[in-house]
Amino acid sequence: MAATSSTLPAPIGSPPVWAENRQALCDALPYFKAHEGSIYTKDKLIKGMLLNAFSSVRDYLGAEVIITTLGGGKEKDSQGNLVRVKQVRPFVLESCHTAMKSGTPIGMILGKHYPGLSVEMKHAFNVLAFFSITDIWSEKDERGFPIHKIRLEKTDRSVPSWWQSKSEVQDILTTSSTHASSLAWCVDCHQGSKTVFSCGWVCLNHKCGKFFAFTAGIDVNQLTYSEDFLLERTSHQVPQQPLQPPIPDITMPGFLGTEKAMRDGIICPECHRCARRVDWTKWTYEDPLCHFTLFAPPLPLSLEEVHAEEAQQRQKKTFESKILDENILEARSESNGYTVEQYLLPDPLNVSAIIGSVTVFRATRAINAIEGAPDQMWGLLQHDTAQDFGFRRQPAIHPGLPTEKLTRNFLQNWGAPYKFAVNVHSRPFSEAPDSLIGALKRMQWAGQKSVDMTSDTDFVDFNELLSIGYMEEDKISYHDDGEDTLGPTVATLSLGSPSLMSFKMKKSYAGKDKKVLQLTMFHGDLVVMHGTRIHQAYLHKVVPKGKRRFALTCRKIVLENIKDDDVRAEAVQNSIIPEVSKLWDYPKVEDSESCETNARLFKRASDDAQTTSRTTKRSKTNT
């Protein structure tokens, strides 16, 4: 319809749940998790549906009945109009049939841009009520393209529908009605169809030769649904599931505060808006007009629980380090108590050339337990992040828009400013907890050792640290660290839950997604990537496998590339590393001689591995 939402009459009520952001809607509602598309299915059942920007011919929005078209692919025609060119996907149609047979309640959501609005919608997304599917049939659209329609009835009709205008308020029907559309069978296909149109009966079986074949004189572009069909009513069981789920019980015994249930969004009990969990320690309301805040600082996850998660993952066949590209070279040794694995990644365009390395320093429980080591860092960081640490999710795409999406993790940057996929506010190292400075020093050591092992250029100290917090089921997707403001070395210290780190070639090199390396990461492990071209040719991702993980990642930011003089001066000041207790020094003075000896041994092992591998490949080629 031509009218915009703001020119329409006001509804008689307000939505029980609403949102201005689609991610917030999906985070908060258990019955709608479709970040794209209009239908959410789970366990082969349709659970929720969104009516928004598009409608199809004869779609109908009433107080107790909705008729809508099951989506298929659309494309623009020669006049620029969106037209349907694909049928609905079979699994969607099947999930609707299953939901109709079982009487499954479906959460219906109305967007403010829906063309069929008859009242004003103040919010981007508005929950209507639970509905149940009563009928599924086929029609043809204006172009004669077959489409599937569904009819839904409001499940609980004991209260008026809030989305009616005052002039449209109708008497509330209870569980049944005297209206019923007649049913007839087609003489060609012998399938039954209801009389859904006011002009009379027609076969609605899309497989029949008489499908949608009306008698002469009927204009299919003027079809309307019959009054009997619209006023039919079915008895439904009132859903036990609430439209507005309760807020999490943060006092529940056993909850730590980073479980999936605590990671989801909530619905404000005061104004009913959906809110994402943006902050590590609380749900802070996203609407400036509402001041509701639910504090939920995470409780400590013990080392015993971390070790139990590690043991559980080690039993899984899919959780293992493995080389998936025969051109990757590997060497192993020890350094300062760490077992060291170095993987040399080849140039995709010339596999005999090495463009960089990935080096893993495997920690032991003995290493982690020393003062100033990962166990102590883990405990202190859990305490600090539950205070005023600054962990927040940041906009990843479309910032400020209804389609804005936040990162799947919580971030706080320290030292020089670093902008990768998202822009993260950077705090000076002088404000960082001592444990972070200790982690930085440990990564400086690992970075230096990794570069020494490859006979590459001299290592350049880091001046930035990105701290990332992962709750249960959080992750970071495939990306690279190839910004032109970065040095060639990136180091990460993993604390807490185990995780899987994967590398794959970029499509521009491989022609397709080709995973080449998978690495397990446990509490206390360090990973160092070295080589600028690694990030030009490869992507990497990390998927944690537990309830809580901290990743501390250091880089060298090339401050000379910052054009703004004031920003550059601030970056220089922020990246000054303060003096902290010798407890956090690494390596200790007594370890230095041992470190140098092990580094020389590893370099020799790495060189031998490269020589042996290349000789073997030449032999195979000659054979």
For each residue, the residues with C-beta under 8 A, 3 or more apart:
1: 115 116 117
2:
3: 7 8 117
4: 7 8
5: 8 112 113 117 120 121
6: 120
7: 3 4 120
8: 3 4 5 117 118 119 120 165
9: 118 119 120 165 166 167
10: 119 120 165
11: 14 119 120 162 163 164 165
12: 160 162 164 165 166 169
13: 160 162 163
14: 11 18 162 272
15: 18 123 126 127 128 162 163 272
16: 127 129 162 243 244 272
17: 28 29 126 127 243 244 267 272 274
18: 14 15 123 124 125 126 127 272 273 274
19: 22 24 25 28 123 124 125 273 274
20: 24 123 124 125 273 286 287 402
21: 24 25 124 274 276 286 402 403 404
22: 19 25 26 35 124 125 402 403
23: 26 27 35 276 404 405 406
24: 19 20 21 27 28 265 273 274 275 276 286
25: 19 21 22 28 29 32 109 125 274
26: 22 23 29 32 33 34 35 265
27: 23 24 264 265 274 276 277
28: 17 19 24 25 245 264 265 266 267 274 275 276
29: 17 25 26 32 33 48 107 127 245 267 274
30: 33 47 241 245
31: 40 47 48 106 107 241
32: 25 26 29 40 47 48 49 50 107 109
33: 26 29 30 40 42 48
34: 26 37 38 39 40 48 50
35: 22 23 26 405
36:
37: 34 40 71
38: 34 49 50 51 52 71
39: 34 46 48 49 50 70 71 92 95
40: 31 32 33 34 37 46 47 48 49
41: 44 45 46 47 91 92 95
42: 33 45 47
43:
44: 41 91 94 95 98
45: 41 42 95 98 99 102 104
46: 39 40 41 49 92 95 96 99 104 106 133
47: 30 31 32 40 41 42 104 106 107
48: 29 31 32 33 34 39 40 106 107 108 109
49: 32 38 39 40 46 68 106 107 108 109
50: 32 34 38 39 109 110 111 125
51: 38 55 61 66 68 108 109 110 111 114 116
52: 38 110 111 113 114 125
53: 111 113 114 115
54: 74 82 115
55: 51 59 68 69 114 115 116
56: 59 68 69 84 141 147
57: 69 141 142
58: 67 139 149 223 224 225
59: 55 56 67 68 69 116
60: 65 66 67 68 116 225 230
61: 51 66 110 114 116 117 118
62: 65 66 230
63: 154 160 161 163 164 168 169 170
64: 153 154 157 161 170 173 233
65: 60 62 151 152 153 154 230
66: 51 60 61 62 108 131 151 152
67: 58 59 60 149 150 151 152 225
68: 49 51 55 56 59 60 149 150 152
69: 55 56 57 59 141 147 148 149
70: 39 88 92 93 96 147 148 149 150
71: 37 38 39 88 92
72: 84 85 86 87 88 89 147
73: 84 85 86
74: 54 82 83 84 85 86
75: 82 83 85
76: 80 81 82 83
77: 80 81 82 83
78:
79:
80: 76 77
81: 76 77
82: 54 74 75 76 77
83: 74 75 76 77 143 145
84: 56 72 73 74 141 143 145 147
85: 72 73 74 75 145
86: 72 73 74
87: 72 146 147 148
88: 70 71 72 92 93 147 148
89: 72 92 93
90: 93 94
91: 41 44 94 95
92: 39 41 46 70 71 88 89 95 96
93: 70 88 89 90 96 97 136 148
94: 44 90 91 97 98
95: 39 41 44 45 46 91 92 98 99
96: 46 70 92 93 99 100 133 136 150
97: 93 94 100 101 136
98: 44 45 94 95 101 102 104
99: 45 46 95 96 102 103 104 106 132 133
100: 96 97 103 132 133 134 135 136 150
101: 97 98
102: 45 98 99
103: 99 100 132 236 237
104: 45 46 47 98 99 132 133
105: 130 131 132 155 236 239 241
106: 31 46 47 48 49 99 130 131 132 133 152
107: 29 31 32 47 48 49 127 130 243
108: 48 49 51 66 127 128 129 130 131 152
109: 25 32 48 49 50 51 125 126 127 128
110: 50 51 52 61 114 117 121 125 126 127 128 163
111: 50 51 52 53 114 121 124 125 126
112: 5 117 121 122 123 124 125 126
113: 5 52 53
114: 51 52 53 55 61 110 111 117 121
115: 1 53 54 55
116: 1 51 55 59 60 61
117: 1 3 5 8 61 110 112 114 120 121
118: 8 9 61 165 168
119: 8 9 10 11 163 164 165
120: 5 6 7 8 9 10 11 117
121: 5 110 111 112 114 117 126
122: 112
123: 15 18 19 20 112 126 273
124: 18 19 20 21 22 111 112 402
125: 18 19 20 22 25 50 52 109 110 111 112 274 402
126: 15 17 18 109 110 111 112 121 123 163
127: 15 16 17 18 29 107 108 109 110 243
128: 15 108 109 110 131 154 161 162 163
129: 16 108 154 155 156 161 243
130: 105 106 107 108 154 155 156 239 241 243
131: 66 105 106 108 128 152 153 154 155
132: 99 100 103 104 105 106 152 153 155 234 236
133: 46 96 99 100 104 106 136 150 151 152
134: 100 151 152 153 232 234
135: 100 149 150 151 194 196
136: 93 96 97 100 133 148 149 150 151
137: 148 149 193 194 196 204
138: 146 147 148 149 204 205 206 211 212
139: 58 146 147 149 204 212
140: 144 145 146 147 211 212 220
141: 56 57 69 84 144 145 147
142: 57 221
143: 83 84
144: 140 141
145: 83 84 85 140 141
146: 87 138 139 140 206 211
147: 56 69 70 72 84 87 88 138 139 140 141
148: 69 70 87 88 93 136 137 138
149: 58 67 68 69 70 135 136 137 138 139
150: 67 68 70 96 100 133 135 136
151: 65 66 67 133 134 135 136 229
152: 65 66 67 68 106 108 131 132 133 134
153: 64 65 131 132 134 233 234 236
154: 63 64 65 128 129 130 131 157 161
155: 105 129 130 131 132 236 237 238 239
156: 129 130 159 236 238 239
157: 64 154 172 173 174 175 233
158: 172 174
159: 156 172
160: 12 13 63 164 169 172
161: 63 64 128 129 154 164
162: 11 12 13 14 15 16 128
163: 11 13 15 63 110 119 126 128
164: 11 12 63 119 160 161 168 169 170
165: 8 9 10 11 12 118 119 168 169
166: 9 12 169
167: 9
168: 63 118 164 165
169: 12 63 160 164 165 166
170: 63 64 164
171:
172: 157 158 159 160
173: 64 157 176 177 233
174: 157 158
175: 157 233 235 236
176: 173 233 234 235
177: 173 180 231 232 233
178:
179: 227 228 231 232 233
180: 177 228 232
181: 194 195 196 226 228 229 232
182: 194 195 201 228
183: 192 193 194 195
184: 192 193 195 201
185: 190 191 192 193
186: 189 190 191 192 193 203 205 208 210
187: 190
188: 203 208 209 210
189: 186 203 205 207 208 209 210
190: 185 186 187
191: 185 186 203 205 208
192: 183 184 185 186
193: 137 183 184 185 186 196 201 202 203 204 205
194: 135 137 181 182 183 204 229
195: 181 182 183 184 200 201 226 228 229
196: 135 137 181 193 204 225 226 229
197: 200 201 202 223 224 225 226 229
198: 223 224 225 226 227
199: 214 218 223 224
200: 195 197 214 215 218
201: 182 184 193 195 197
202: 193 197 212 213 214
203: 186 188 189 191 193 208 210 211 212 213
204: 137 138 139 193 194 196 211 212
205: 138 186 189 191 193 208 211
206: 138 146 211 212
207: 189 211
208: 186 188 189 191 203 205 211
209: 188 189
210: 186 188 189 203 213
211: 138 140 146 203 204 205 206 207 208
212: 138 139 140 202 203 204 206 220
213: 202 203 210
214: 199 200 202 218 220
215: 200 218
216:
217:
218: 199 200 214 215 223
219: 222 223
220: 140 212 214 223
221: 142
222: 219
223: 58 197 198 199 218 219 220
224: 58 197 198 199
225: 58 60 67 196 197 198 229 230
226: 181 195 196 197 198 229 230
227: 179 198 230 231
228: 179 180 181 182 195 231 232
229: 151 181 194 195 196 197 225 226 232
230: 60 62 65 225 226 227
231: 177 179 227 228
232: 134 177 179 180 181 228 229
233: 64 153 157 173 175 176 177 179
234: 132 134 153 176
235: 175 176
236: 103 105 132 153 155 156 175
237: 103 155
238: 155 156
239: 105 130 155 156
240:
241: 30 31 105 130
242: 245 246
243: 16 17 107 127 129 130
244: 16 17 267 272
245: 28 29 30 242 267
246: 242 249
247: 266 267 269 283 294
248: 252 261 262 264 266 294 296
249: 246 252 255
250: 255 257 262 294 295 296
251:
252: 248 249 255
253:
254:
255: 249 250 252 259 261 262 299
256: 259 262 298 299 300 301 547 548
257: 250 262 296 297 298 299
258: 262 263 298 301 471 472 547 548
259: 255 256 262 263 471 472 547
260: 263 264 471 472 473
261: 248 255 264
262: 248 250 255 256 257 258 259 277 296 298 471
263: 258 259 260 277 471 472 473 474
264: 27 28 248 260 261 277
265: 24 26 27 28 274 275 276 277 283
266: 28 247 248 274 275 277 283 294
267: 17 28 29 244 245 247 272 273 274 275
268: 271 272 273 274 275 285 287 290 292
269: 247 272 292
270: 290 292
271: 268 287 289 290 292
272: 14 15 16 17 18 244 267 268 269
273: 18 19 20 24 123 267 268 285 286 287 290
274: 17 18 19 21 24 25 27 28 29 125 265 266 267 268
275: 24 28 265 266 267 268 283 284 285 286 287
276: 21 23 24 27 28 265 286 393 406
277: 27 262 263 264 265 266 283 393
278: 283 284 286 392 393 406
279: 282 283 284 391 392 393 410
280: 298 385 386 389 391 392 410 469
281: 295 296 297 298 385 386 387 391
282: 279 293 294 295 296 297
283: 247 265 266 275 277 278 279 293 294 296
284: 275 278 279 293
285: 268 273 275 290 291 292 293
286: 20 21 24 273 275 276 278
287: 20 268 271 273 275 290
288:
289: 271
290: 268 270 271 273 285 287
291: 285
292: 268 269 270 271 285
293: 282 283 284 285
294: 247 248 250 266 282 283
295: 250 281 282
296: 248 250 257 262 281 282 283
297: 257 281 282 386 387
298: 256 257 258 262 280 281 301 382 385 386 548
299: 255 256 257
300: 256 379 382 383
301: 256 258 298 305 306 382 496 497 547 548
302: 305 306
303: 306 307 375 378 523
304: 307 308
305: 301 302 308 309 547
306: 301 302 303 309 310 378 496 497 523 546
307: 303 304 310 311 523
308: 304 305 311 312
309: 305 306 312 313 497 498 545 546 547
310: 306 307 313 314 498 522 523
311: 307 308 314 315
312: 308 309 315 316
313: 309 310 316 319 498 520 545 546
314: 310 311 319
315: 311 312
316: 312 313 319
317: 320
318:
319: 313 314 316 498 500 520 545
320: 317 518 520
321: 341 360 518 519 520
322: 517 518
323: 326 328 330 343 516 517
324: 515 516 517 518
325: 328 346 514 516 517
326: 323
327: 346 351
328: 323 325 343 344 345 346 516 517
329: 343 344 346 354 609 610 613
330: 323 341 342 343 344 609
331: 341 342 344 602 605 606 608 609 610
332: 339 340 341 342 605
333: 340 598 601 602 605 606
334: 337 338 339 340 598 601 602
335: 338 340 361 449 595 598 599 602
336: 445 587 591 594 595 598
337: 334 364 366 367
338: 334 335 361 362 363 364 367 526
339: 332 334 361 362 364
340: 332 333 334 335 359 360 361 362 449 453 602
341: 321 330 331 332 359 360 362
342: 330 331 332 357 358 359 360 450 453 454 602 606
343: 323 328 329 330 357 358 359 360 517
344: 328 329 330 331 354 356 357 454 606 609 610
345: 328 354 355 356 357 358 503 516 517 531 534 537 538
346: 325 327 328 329 350 351 352 353 354 355
347: 350 351 353 354 355 533 537
348: 351 505 509 510 537
349: 509
350: 346 347 353
351: 327 346 347 348
352: 346 614 617
353: 346 347 350
354: 329 344 345 346 347 357 610
355: 345 346 347 531 533 534 537
356: 344 345 488 529 530 531 532 533 534
357: 342 343 344 345 354 450 453 454 528 529 530 531
358: 342 343 345 503 517 519 527 528 529 530 534
359: 340 341 342 343 446 449 450 453 527 528 530
360: 321 340 341 342 343 519 521 525 526 527
361: 335 338 339 340 446 449 525 526 527 528
362: 338 339 340 341 522 525
363: 338 367 368 374 522 523 524 525 526
364: 337 338 339 367 368 524
365: 368 369
366: 337 369 370
367: 337 338 363 364 370 373 374 524
368: 363 364 365 373 374 375 523 524
369: 365 366 373 375
370: 366 367 373
371: 376 583
372: 376 438 583 584 585 586
373: 367 368 369 370 376 377 524
374: 363 367 368 377 378 493 495 523 524
375: 303 368 369 378 379 524
376: 371 372 373 379 380 435
377: 373 374 380 381 435 438 439 493 495
378: 303 306 374 375 381 382 495 496 523 550
379: 300 375 376 382 383
380: 376 377 383 384 433 434 435
381: 377 378 384 385 433 435 436 495 550
382: 298 300 301 378 379 385 386 548
383: 300 379 380 386 387
384: 380 381 387 389 433 435
385: 280 281 298 381 382 389 391 469 550
386: 280 281 297 298 382 383 389
387: 281 297 383 384
388:
389: 280 384 385 386 412 433 467
390: 412 425 427
391: 279 280 281 385 410 411 412 467 469
392: 278 279 280 410 411 412
393: 276 277 278 279 406 407 408 409 410 411
394: 406 407 411 422 423 424
395: 398 399 400 404 405 406 407 422
396: 405 406 407 421 422
397: 403 404 405
398: 395 401 403 404 405
399: 395 404
400: 395 404
401: 398 404
402: 20 21 22 124 125
403: 21 22 397 398
404: 21 23 395 397 398 399 400 401
405: 23 35 395 396 397 398
406: 23 276 278 393 394 395 396
407: 393 394 395 396 410 411 421 422 476
408: 393 474 475 476 477
409: 393 468 469 470 471 474 475 476
410: 279 280 391 392 393 407 468 469 470 471
411: 391 392 393 394 407 422 424 466 467 468 469
412: 389 390 391 392 424 425 427 466 467
413: 417 418 424 425 426 427 464 465 466 467
414: 426 427 428 429 431 432 436 464 465 466 467 574
415: 426 428 429 432 462 463 464 465 557 574 575 577
416: 426 463 464 557 559 571 572 574 575
417: 413 426 464 557 562 567 571 574
418: 413 424 426 464 466 485 555 557
419: 422 423 424 483
420: 479 481 483
421: 396 407 479
422: 394 395 396 407 411 419
423: 394 419
424: 394 411 412 413 418 419 466
425: 390 412 413
426: 413 414 415 416 417 418 464 571 574
427: 390 412 413 414 431 432 574
428: 414 415 431 432 573 574 575 576
429: 414 415 432 437 440 465 574 575 576 577 578
430: 574 576 578
431: 414 427 428
432: 414 415 427 428 429 436 437 465 578
433: 380 381 384 389 436 437
434: 380 437 438 580 581 583 584
435: 376 377 380 381 384 438 439 584
436: 381 414 432 433 439 440 465 467 552
437: 429 432 433 434 440 441 577 578 580 584
438: 372 377 434 435 441 442 580 583 584 585 586
439: 377 435 436 442 443 465 493 552
440: 429 436 437 443 444 462 465 552 554 577
441: 437 438 444 445 584 585 586
442: 438 439 445 446 493 526 586
443: 439 440 446 447 462 465 491 492 493 526 528 552 554
444: 440 441 447 448 461 462 491 554 586
445: 336 441 442 448 449 586 587 595
446: 359 361 442 443 449 450 491 526 528
447: 443 444 450 451 459 462 489 491 528 530 554
448: 444 445 451 452 459
449: 335 340 359 361 445 446 452 453 528 595 599 602
450: 342 357 359 446 447 453 454 459 489 491 528 530
451: 447 448 454 456 457 458 459 489 530
452: 448 449 455 459 599 603
453: 340 342 357 359 449 450 599 602 603 606
454: 342 344 357 450 451 530 606
455: 452 603 607
456: 451 530 531
457: 451 488
458: 451
459: 447 448 450 451 452 489
460: 487 489 556
461: 444 556
462: 415 440 443 444 447 465 489 491 554 555 556
463: 415 416 555 556 557 559 575
464: 413 414 415 416 417 418 426 554 555 556 557 575
465: 413 414 415 429 432 436 439 440 443 462 552 553 554
466: 411 412 413 414 418 424 552 553 554 555
467: 389 391 411 412 413 414 436 550 551 552 553
468: 409 410 411 476 550 551 552 553
469: 280 385 391 409 410 411 548 549 550
470: 409 410 474 475 497 499 544 548 549 550 551
471: 258 259 260 262 263 409 410 474 547 548
472: 258 259 260 263 546 547 548
473: 260 263
474: 263 408 409 470 471 544
475: 408 409 470 541 542 543 544
476: 407 408 409 468 479 541 542
477: 408 541
478: 502 504 539 540 541
479: 420 421 476 539 540 541
480: 506 535 536 538 539 540
481: 420 486 490 529 535 555
482: 486 532 535 536
483: 419 420 486
484: 558 561
485: 418 557 558 561 562
486: 481 482 483 490 555 556 557 558
487: 460 555 556 557 558
488: 356 457 530 531 532
489: 447 450 451 459 460 462 528 529 530 555 556
490: 481 486 528 529 530 553 554 555
491: 443 444 446 447 450 462 526 527 528 529 553 554
492: 443 526 527 528 551 552 553 554
493: 374 377 439 442 443 524 525 526 551 552 553
494: 499 521 522 523 524 525 526 527 549 550 551
495: 374 377 378 381 523 524 549 550 551 552
496: 301 306 378 523 546 548 549 550
497: 301 306 309 470 523 544 545 546 547 548 549
498: 309 310 313 319 520 521 522 523 544 545 546 549
499: 470 494 520 521 542 543 544 545 546 549
500: 319 518 519 520 521 542 543 545
501: 518 519 520 521 527 540 541 542
502: 478 515 517 518 519 540 541 542 543
503: 345 358 515 516 517 518 538 539 540
504: 478 510 513 514 515 516 538 539 540
505: 348 509 510 513 514 516 537 538 539
506: 480 509 510 536 537 538 539
507: 510 511 512 513
508:
509: 348 349 505 506 537
510: 348 504 505 506 507 513 514
511: 507
512: 507
513: 504 505 507 510
514: 325 504 505 510
515: 324 502 503 504 518
516: 323 324 325 328 345 503 504 505 538
517: 322 323 324 325 328 343 345 358 502 503
518: 320 321 322 324 500 501 502 503 515
519: 321 358 360 500 501 502 527
520: 313 319 320 321 498 499 500 501
521: 360 494 498 499 500 501 525 527 542
522: 310 362 363 494 498 525
523: 303 306 307 310 363 368 374 378 494 495 496 497 498
524: 363 364 367 368 373 374 375 493 494 495
525: 360 361 362 363 493 494 521 522
526: 338 360 361 363 442 443 446 491 492 493 494
527: 358 359 360 361 491 492 494 501 519 521
528: 357 358 359 361 443 446 447 449 450 489 490 491 492
529: 356 357 358 481 489 490 491 534 535 540
530: 356 357 358 359 447 450 451 454 456 488 489 490 534
531: 345 355 356 357 456 488 534
532: 356 482 488 535 536
533: 347 355 356 536 537
534: 345 355 356 358 529 530 531 537 538
535: 480 481 482 529 532 538
536: 480 482 506 532 533
537: 345 347 348 355 505 506 509 533 534
538: 345 480 503 504 505 506 516 534 535
539: 478 479 480 503 504 505 506
540: 478 479 480 501 502 503 504 529
541: 475 476 477 478 479 501 502
542: 475 476 499 500 501 502 521 551
543: 475 499 500 502
544: 470 474 475 497 498 499 549
545: 309 313 319 497 498 499 500
546: 306 309 313 472 496 497 498 499 549
547: 256 258 259 301 305 309 471 472 497
548: 256 258 298 301 382 469 470 471 472 496 497
549: 469 470 494 495 496 497 498 499 544 546
550: 378 381 385 467 468 469 470 494 495 496
551: 467 468 470 492 493 494 495 542
552: 436 439 440 443 465 466 467 468 492 493 495
553: 465 466 467 468 490 491 492 493
554: 440 443 444 447 462 464 465 466 490 491 492
555: 418 462 463 464 466 481 486 487 489 490
556: 460 461 462 463 464 486 487 489
557: 415 416 417 418 463 464 485 486 487 571 575
558: 484 485 486 487 561
559: 416 463 562 568 571 572 575
560: 568
561: 484 485 558
562: 417 485 559 567 568 571
563: 568
564: 567 568
565: 568 569
566: 569 570
567: 417 562 564 570 571
568: 559 560 562 563 564 565 571 572
569: 565 566 572 573
570: 566 567 573 574
571: 416 417 426 557 559 562 567 568 574 575
572: 416 559 568 569 575 576
573: 428 569 570 576
574: 414 415 416 417 426 427 428 429 430 570 571
575: 415 416 428 429 463 464 557 559 571 572
576: 428 429 430 572 573
577: 415 429 437 440
578: 429 430 432 437
579:
580: 434 437 438 583 584
581: 434 584
582: 585
583: 371 372 434 438 580
584: 372 434 435 437 438 441 580 581
585: 372 438 441 582 588 589
586: 372 438 441 442 444 445
587: 336 445 591 592 595
588: 585 591 592
589: 585 592
590:
591: 336 587 588 594 595
592: 587 588 589 595 596
593: 596 597
594: 336 591 597 598
595: 335 336 445 449 587 591 592 598 599
596: 592 593 599 600
597: 593 594 600 601
598: 333 334 335 336 594 595 601 602
599: 335 449 452 453 595 596 602 603
600: 596 597 603 604
601: 333 334 597 598 604 605
602: 331 333 334 335 340 342 449 453 598 599 605 606
603: 452 453 455 599 600 606 607
604: 600 601 607 608
605: 331 332 333 601 602 608 609
606: 331 333 342 344 453 454 602 603 609 610
607: 455 603 604 610 611
608: 331 604 605 611 612
609: 329 330 331 344 605 606 612 613
610: 329 331 344 354 606 607 613 614
611: 607 608 614 615
612: 608 609 615 616
613: 329 609 610 616 617
614: 352 610 611 617 618
615: 611 612 618 619
616: 612 613 619 620
617: 352 613 614 620 621
618: 614 615 621 622
619: 615 616 622 623
620: 616 617 623
621: 617 618
622: 618 619
623: 619 620
